[in-house]
């Protein structure tokens, strides 16, 4: 069985990626303690050891606000790390699949962002992720770069879990209503990655669940599905929550290239969130039963 190397193991996306590929590949999912992608020699030695068919890089420094005060760390993980992986993959003949972000764009658009639109990040996180993309493209051409947005999943913290937790302790929640994007379920993204690889795709692709909403819209939908009626949601502008890192106001991604290559579009964010909430409830029931 062919080997697949997944970095960032135990993270929200990497867990679903490993699960998605487990039937077709011998998956080696490595956490940061097992493989620090900022260490050039360690990366090369690991790829040489396993000789994978492909490396899927889910490792990243994603704490957007912390990136502003930890710029060196952000660039080490989000830029230097991908370069190390690209160099090793080039040396040992492996495909590199790298997960990037909608935050490479400045949000100043009225229509969904295409892969070849000009990137102008607003924050250090976006800058570091963009530099990672640039390093990969300069290193070789056997890569898939996948930009995605607003991830949620079972195996890590995310906006939906946070809002559900807050609903247990508060009677009113203020939620930003002037940032628009596409919530994306990590299970759906993992399938999208698999299908791009199956199509022998190369290059940059946008991949997110279909449709778009604001954070307020998303929270309202979640509370409606969960029948949470005793918490008042208040729409507020981004300026109500001053943060170290600026966020793009419009980061909806155009998934046309993905659809033309994979043969389908990811389902709507509403369908994905509904499925996710059901899975979340099942996991809670399982924990309670044990």
N, C-alpha and C positions, 0 to 999 in steps of 0.2 A: 504494500500500500504506500502511495506517495505521502511524503511528509509535508505538513503545513506548519509554519512557525507563526505564532500570534504573540505580539508584545502587549504589555499592559494588562496581563491576566488579572482576574479578580475584579476588573473594572466593569462598568455597566455594559459597554459595547462589546468588549473582548469576550465576556462570558457568553453572550448570544452568538458571537461569531464562531467561537469554538464549538458550540452546540450545533450550529447550522452546518458546519463542515465535517462533523465527526463521522458521518457515514461514508464519506468519500475519501477522507484523508486520515492519516495518523497525525493528530493534532498535538503539537507541542506548544502549550500556552505558558508563557513565562512572565512572571511578575517582575517588578523592578528589582527586588532582592535577588532574583535569579538572572536577570539581564538588565543592566543599566545601559540604556541605548546611548548615553552620552560618553561612554567609554569605548573608544575606537577599537582597541585591541580585543576587548571582550566581545564586541559585536562581530568582528571578523572571525574570531575563534568559534563563536556559537554557530554562525552560518556555515562555517567549514565543517563543524562537527555533525550537524544534522543534514546538511545538503538539501534544504527544502525545495519543493517545487515553487513555492511562493512564501513570502513574508507579508503578513497583514499587520501594519503598524497602528495599534490602538493606544499606544503610550503617548501621553501628552500632559503638559502642565496646563490645566483647564480652569484654574481659579482666576477668573478674568480680572477681578479687582486686585488680587495679590500680585498679578503680573506687573502692575504699575510700579510697585515698590521692590519687586524681585525680577528686574529686567534681565539680569545676567542668567538667572536660573531659567526664565522663560525661553530665552534664546538657546540655551544649552539643550534643553529638552525638546523644544518645538522646532528648532532649526538644525542645530548640530547633530542631534539624534537621528533625524531623517537622512542627513547627509551620510552619517556612518552606515546606516542601513543600506542606502543606495550604493555606496561604494562596495560593501560586502556582497550585495546581491549581484552587482555587475561582475565582481571577481569570480563568483561561484555559479553564475548562470541562473539566478532565481528572479522571479517576478516580484516587484515590490508594490503592494497595495497600501496606499497612505491615506488616512482619513484626515481631511481638513475641515474648514469651517466657513459659514456664511459671513463671519466677522472679517474676512479679507476685503469686504466692500464697505463703503462709507454710508450706505443707506439712502443716498440722495438719488432716488429713482422712483418712477411711478409704475413701472412694469417689472416683472420678475427678472432677476439677474441671469445673464447667460455666461457660459464658461469663459468667453473671450472678452467680456466687459472689463474695463480698467479697474484694477484693484487699488483701493485707497483706504487702508485700515484706519480706524479711529482710535485704536488703543494698542498697547504693547502686545497683548495676546494675539490680536489680528496680525500685527507686524511680524511677530515671531512665527506664526503659522504660515504666512505668506513667504517668509524667507526659507522655511522648510520646503515649500513647493519649489521655489527657485533653485535651491540646492539639488533637489532630486532631478529636475529637468536638465540641469547642467551636467549632472553625473552620468546619466545614460538615458535610454529611451524605452526600457522594458519596465514601465510603471503604469499604474492606474492611480490617479489622484481623485479622491471622492470628497467633494464638499457637501456637507450636510448641515442641519440646523435644529436647534431646540430639542435636543435628545431627551427621551424619557425611556425608562426600562425598569425591570424588576430588580436588578442587581446593583443599584447604586442610588445616591441621592439625586433628586430632580425636582423641578418646579411643582409637579402634580403632587408628589409625596409631601412636599413642604406645605402646600396649601391645605391638604387633608389634615396634616398634623396641627396646623394653626387653627383649623376649624373646630378642633376639640377644646381649644382654650380661649377663643375670642368670640364675641358676638358681632363684630364688624371687622372687615378686612379691606384695606385700600390696595388696589391692584392697578398696575400701569396699563393705560389704554391707548398709548400713542407709539407703541412699537409693534410692528407687524412682521410675522414670520410664519414658518410652517413647522409645527410640532412633528417630530419624527420618532417612531417607535424603533428601538434598537433591534428588535426581532425582524422588522421589515427591512431595515437597513442591511442587516446581516444577509438576508436573502438577496437583496439587491447587489451586494458585493459578490456573492456566489454567482449570480446570473451574469454579471459583467465578466467575470473570469471565464465562465462557460462559453461566452460569446467571443472569447479571445480579444477582448477590448484592450485598447491602450490609450493613454492620454488623460485628460481632465473631464470629469463628469460631475453634474449636480444630481443629488439623490436625496429627496425628502418626501414625506407623505404629501399627498395632493391637497390643494387648497391652502388657505392662509387664515390667520386670525391674530388678534392681539392677545396679550397675556390676560387681560380682563375677559375676553371672549372665551379663552381656554378654561380659565377658572370657573366661569359661569356654567360652561358645558359640563365640567366635572362635577360641580355641586348639583346640577340638575340630575345627572345620571345617578349620583349617590343619594339623591333626595335629601340634601342638606338644606333645610329651609329656615333654620334658626340663626343663620349668619348672614348679615347684610354685606353685600359686596359694593364697594365704592370705586368707580373709575377715576383715576387720577393721572396727571401727566408725569413724565419721567422726572421732571424737576422736583417733584415731591419727594423723591428718594435720591438725594445727592450721593453719587458713588465716585470712587477714584477713577474708574474707567468709563469713558463714553461708550454708549451703545448705538448701533445703527437704528434709525427709525423704521427702515423698510429693508428687510433682508430675505424676502421671498425669492426662492431659487427657481429658475426655469429648468424643468426636468426633461425637456424635449429630446436632448441628445441621449440621455439614458433610455427613454422610451423607444427611440428608434433603434438602439443597440440591443437592449434586453427584450424588446417586444411587448412591453407593457409599462404602465405607470404604477407606482406604489399607490395603494388604496388611500382613500381620504383620511385626513387626520382624525375626523370624527369617528370613523370605523375603527381606526387604530387605537384611539383612546378608549373607546367602549370595550374593545377586546382586552386592552391593558388593565382596565379597572376590574374586569371579571377575573383575570389571572391574578391580580393583586389580592382580591378577596379570597380566591382559592388558596393562595399561599398563606394568608393569614389564618384561614380555617385549618390548614394543615399544621401550622405552628401551634394553634390552640389545642388541636386534637392530640398532639404529641406531649 
